Amino acid sequence: MARRLAVLAWVVVAGASQSGCYYLQAATGQVDILVRREPIDEVLADPETDIDVARRLRLVQEARDFSVATLGLPDNGSYRSYAELDRDYVVWSVFAAPEFRMQAVNWCYPIVGCVSYRGYFKQEKAEREARRLSERGFDVHVGGVAAYSTLGRFDDPVLSTMMRWDDAQLVATLFHELAHQVLYIPDDTRFNESFARAVEEFGMERFLLARDAGSALAAYRDGKALRTELATLVEQTRDDLSAMYAETLDDDEKRLLKEHRLEQLSAALRALLEGAGRDADAWLSAPLNNARLLSISLYEGRLPAFRRMIEDCAGEIECFYAEAGRVAAMPSDERNRYLDALASRGDGAEGVTATSWSRSRRVSP
């Protein structure tokens, strides 16, 4: 523990010359989490532990053992302790993108490389950064995050912020964050998050089947199908907007066309969510803009390729890890071309394309 805190302190000092205040808040927040950790066994032995928290921590222990035995995820100290926090989210992430370009702003850090978001342990600091970026003309999105991974450099605890989820989401997040310890490549957030989502999906199917949780499995599959439909709508909108941004138009016209396309997306998402019995108002409370669309694509954008990779491995998880590692080692451009081809292989589905919308959008402004 002391050695790892020393490593964290070294990272802060090394980064201080780049952005001292940011690294200081990151280090302070991380240390606060580490010192709050208690072994789950001790929490369960405490008679004052809330009954529902205790039940869910036992579920975490079961899922953690399953993650090692069946999914080949690391057998270490991560998610074998619990930390009680005094807030709804552990961090708030800021995403940003130019107003007329579908490309996320990246921030670069020691060890992890460049990622498409910037995390803050205090909401007001995240919102201050968002305002600063907005004043510079960027689209911005701020989202609360209930869990994150230190990639195995520290023994990440289960957080009280994770207890706001249902059982399936709690276990799914456990698998997702542990997957980052199996494979993580600097400078490709979309690859990393989609890979972890694929491991999460694979693990949940098998975990729920092993528990003979038929109704829970059906609900999980329904949620997975809903996420896929949602991601498809977002991806189509991204493509449409990218095509429009590339056209020779003045900024005012681009702004109007962008607003119209995002209104179309909002209506489609509302219909989809309400049709599935979900709270559309909660999901659509944050504005739709380039930054938010990109934040969604980080988790879903490469998922079709990774699902195909698992199929090609006949559901053998070690084969999947090896193949994903092989692709991760490719140069960035080659990796992207490979994953694009893998995702589209055998896909004959037709939908709204960037070109078709670009030609038709002026008819219904």
KATA-V211736 format. One record per backbone hydrogen bond with DSSP energy under -1.0 kcal/mol. CO is the residue of the C=O (numbers start at 0). NH is the residue of the N-H. Records with the same first field share a line. If there is no record, write none. Layout:
BEGIN
CO = NH ; NH
END
This chain:
BEGIN
0 = 4
1 = 5
2 = 6
3 = 7
4 = 8
5 = 9
6 = 10
7 = 11
8 = 12
9 = 13
10 = 14
11 = 15
14 = 17 ; 18
15 = 19
18 = 22
19 = 23
20 = 24
21 = 25
22 = 26
23 = 27
24 = 28
25 = 29
26 = 30
27 = 31
28 = 32
29 = 33
30 = 34
37 = 81
38 = 42
39 = 43
40 = 44
45 = 48
49 = 53
50 = 54
51 = 55
52 = 56
53 = 57
54 = 58
55 = 59
56 = 60
57 = 61
58 = 62
59 = 63
60 = 64
61 = 65
62 = 66
63 = 67
64 = 68
65 = 69 ; 70
66 = 72
73 = 75
76 = 79
79 = 39
80 = 157
81 = 37
82 = 159
90 = 144
91 = 119
92 = 142
93 = 117
94 = 140
95 = 104
96 = 138
97 = 100
100 = 102
106 = 114
108 = 112
109 = 111
112 = 108
114 = 106
117 = 93
119 = 91
121 = 125
122 = 126
123 = 127
124 = 128
125 = 129
126 = 130
127 = 131
128 = 132
129 = 133
130 = 134
132 = 137
133 = 136
138 = 96
140 = 94
142 = 92
144 = 89 ; 90
149 = 152
153 = 155
155 = 78
157 = 82
158 = 161
159 = 162
161 = 164
165 = 169
166 = 170
167 = 171
168 = 172
169 = 173
170 = 174
171 = 175
172 = 176
173 = 177
174 = 178
177 = 180
178 = 181 ; 182
184 = 187
187 = 191
188 = 192
189 = 193
190 = 194
191 = 195
192 = 196
193 = 197
194 = 198
195 = 199
196 = 200
197 = 201
198 = 202
199 = 203
200 = 204
201 = 205
202 = 206
203 = 207
204 = 208
205 = 209
206 = 210
207 = 212
208 = 211
211 = 213
212 = 216
213 = 217
214 = 218
215 = 219
216 = 220
217 = 221
218 = 222
219 = 223
220 = 224
221 = 225
222 = 226
223 = 227
224 = 228
225 = 229
226 = 230
227 = 231
228 = 232
229 = 233
230 = 234
231 = 235
232 = 236
233 = 237
234 = 238
235 = 239
236 = 240
237 = 241
238 = 242
239 = 243
240 = 244
241 = 245
243 = 246
246 = 248
249 = 253
250 = 254
251 = 255
252 = 256
253 = 257
254 = 258
255 = 259
256 = 260
257 = 261
258 = 262
259 = 263
260 = 264
261 = 265
262 = 266
263 = 267
264 = 268
265 = 269
266 = 270
267 = 271
268 = 272
269 = 273
270 = 274
271 = 275
272 = 277
273 = 276
277 = 279
278 = 282
279 = 283
288 = 292
289 = 293
290 = 294
291 = 295
292 = 296
293 = 297
295 = 298 ; 299
296 = 300
299 = 302
301 = 305
302 = 306
303 = 307
304 = 308
305 = 309
306 = 310
307 = 311
308 = 312
309 = 314
310 = 313
312 = 315
315 = 319
316 = 320
317 = 321
318 = 322
319 = 323
320 = 324
321 = 325
322 = 326
323 = 327
324 = 328
326 = 329
330 = 334
331 = 335
332 = 336
333 = 337
334 = 338
335 = 339
336 = 340
337 = 341
338 = 342
339 = 343
343 = 346
352 = 356
353 = 357
354 = 358
355 = 359
356 = 360
359 = 362
END
